[in-house]
Amino acid sequence: MERESLLATLIVLLGGLALQLCALWPGRIDNQCASRQLERLHWLLLWWPAAPALTVAAWLCGWALSQPDPVPAHVGILIFLGAVPFAIVGGRALVRAAWSLCHSSSAYGIVTVGLLRPRIVVAPELAKNLDERALQAALAHERTHVRHRDPLRIWLAQFVTDLQWPWIPARRRFIGWLAALEHARDDEARAAGVEGGDLAAAVLSSLRFQLGIGAAAATLIGQPEALPARIARLLRPLPVSPPEREPPYLAVAAGLALVWLVAIVLGISCGERLIDSLLAVSS
């Protein structure tokens, strides 16, 4: 069998298995930190289950570097049958990611759309129903989504969550991040001078107008199930945030890069024996 074909199959099988097992991890975050820091921590938590799957993929790439092409070992049918469920989950995630890009912006009251060049779209009917202060509050909120390229981040977050389907903890992490995202953007807009009451009025007016929700857009209303807590939060004074600490992105990236490098080396040095054992069992 061709080396690259077998590599792809093993990545789907073993990487998919690792991702599905890690998707069950519930994860916990201290909600007492600043809203922007809380959003970033939720973002890391959202992606953390993918790290073991990528480590497995790195190990398999190391194994492939030490193998001839084609691979002489016999590959049993069980290897392909085992990879089918994970391939279905991956295919579903790709279809949903593509479909989310097809939503028309006319289905929204006010929304930030565009993965690479985000822009704000306001429905004329909604603009007529909002007073000037509420409209400006809504626009200020959406400008924070533009600055942080949130449509792209939401699209990627939905994709990695779909790769962990059908597990409920993965969905909860996604919903928790979306709620933290809207709180962070609300606080950012309010810190720039927006009144919480005006923003709450804009959110409720947009909710009445809203027709649909897509994964590749940052809507003003966010997640409907989080609206009661969000409105109550907007009607309270802007909380005094504790000192904000940046999540250790650089340390995490360096640590993961080191782990993946070690995985590649281990794949080169001892991957053949383990893969041969797997292929023998499946034959």
Secondary structure, 3 states (H helix, E strand, C coil): CCHHHHHHHHHHHHHHHHHHHHCCCCCCCCCCCCHHHHHHHHHHHHHCCHHHHHHHHHHHHHHHHCCCCCCCCCCCHHHHHHHHHHHHHHHHHHHHHHHHCCCCHHHCCEEEECCCCCEEEECHHHHHHCCHHHHHHHHHHHHHHHHCCHHHHHHHHHHHHHCCCCCHHHHHHHHHHHHHHHHHHHHHHHHCCCCHHHHHHHHHHHHHHCCCCCCCEEECCCCHHHHHHHHHHHCCCCCCCCCCCCCCHHHHHHHHHHHHHHHHHHHHHHHHHHHHHHHHHHC
